Amino acid sequence: MYKVSADTSEKEKAVGGIMTFGQAGWLVLGFLIFAGLFLLLANIKVPVVLAVILSLPPGAVFGCIFAFYKKGGLPLATYLLYQHSFKQKSKVMVNDMVYGKTFAKEDELFI
């Protein structure tokens, strides 16, 4: 009998069996964006129905895109983080022109 390790490539869907904690967090953040915009609009005397209509799409779109959309097999937030770190890398390679260079006798390592 062979022992086979568990498949850990997929994250465990711990929130109700339908989403991961990360996805739930993004949805909560989308709800907080909705609530913030709603309170801002309600504070400037916009009717409640209009405030809901104006503040629901940004929060829902933000939460759903970051929670469920995958680009290149990665969640969107992870993809954007990797893309940002890749763009921050130096595009210039160091070339100290050592190949073919003749050194002085005191610079040689092996005599």
C-alpha positions in Angstrom: 0.0 0.0 0.0 1.3 3.4 -1.0 0.8 6.6 1.1 -0.3 9.5 -1.0 -0.1 13.0 0.4 -3.2 15.3 0.3 -3.6 17.7 -2.6 -2.7 21.1 -1.2 -2.8 23.0 -4.4 -6.3 24.3 -3.9 -7.2 26.4 -0.9 -9.8 25.0 1.5 -13.3 26.4 1.1 -13.9 27.1 4.8 -16.6 29.8 4.6 -19.8 27.8 4.2 -18.0 25.4 1.8 -18.4 27.8 -1.1 -15.5 30.3 -0.6 -12.1 30.7 1.0 -11.3 33.1 3.8 -9.5 35.3 1.3 -12.6 35.5 -1.0 -14.8 36.3 2.0 -12.4 39.1 3.0 -12.6 40.7 -0.4 -16.4 40.5 -0.4 -16.4 42.1 3.1 -14.1 44.9 1.8 -16.5 45.4 -1.2 -19.3 45.7 1.3 -17.3 48.3 3.3 -16.8 50.3 0.2 -20.5 50.2 -0.5 -21.3 51.2 3.1 -18.8 54.0 3.0 -20.1 55.5 -0.2 -23.7 55.0 1.0 -23.0 56.9 4.2 -21.1 59.6 2.3 -24.0 60.1 -0.1 -26.7 59.9 2.7 -24.7 62.5 4.6 -25.0 65.0 1.7 -28.8 64.5 1.6 -29.1 62.2 -1.4 -32.3 60.1 -1.3 -31.8 56.6 0.1 -32.7 54.8 -3.0 -30.4 56.9 -5.2 -27.6 56.5 -2.6 -28.0 52.7 -2.8 -28.1 52.7 -6.6 -24.9 54.9 -6.8 -22.9 53.1 -4.1 -23.8 49.4 -4.7 -22.0 48.9 -8.1 -18.5 50.1 -7.0 -18.5 48.0 -3.9 -20.0 44.9 -5.6 -17.7 45.1 -8.6 -14.6 45.6 -6.5 -15.5 42.8 -4.1 -16.5 40.3 -6.8 -13.6 40.9 -9.1 -11.0 40.5 -6.4 -12.8 37.6 -4.8 -13.6 35.4 -7.8 -11.6 36.5 -10.9 -8.5 34.6 -11.8 -5.8 35.8 -14.2 -3.2 33.3 -15.3 -4.5 30.8 -12.7 -3.8 33.3 -9.9 -6.3 35.4 -7.9 -6.3 38.9 -9.2 -4.7 40.4 -6.1 -1.8 37.9 -6.2 -1.4 38.5 -9.9 -1.2 42.3 -9.4 1.2 41.9 -6.5 3.5 39.7 -8.6 3.2 42.1 -11.6 4.1 45.1 -9.4 7.2 43.4 -7.9 8.2 42.3 -11.5 8.0 45.9 -12.7 10.1 47.1 -9.8 13.0 44.9 -10.7 16.0 46.5 -12.3 15.9 46.2 -16.1 19.7 46.8 -16.3 22.0 43.8 -16.1 25.3 44.3 -14.4 28.2 43.7 -16.8 31.6 44.4 -15.2 33.4 43.4 -18.4 35.6 40.8 -16.7 35.6 38.4 -19.7 38.8 38.8 -21.7 40.2 41.4 -19.3 43.9 41.2 -18.4 44.7 41.7 -14.8 47.7 43.1 -13.1 49.9 40.5 -11.3 48.7 41.6 -7.9 45.1 41.1 -8.9 45.5 37.5 -9.8 44.0 35.0 -7.4 46.1 32.0 -8.2 49.8 32.1 -8.8 
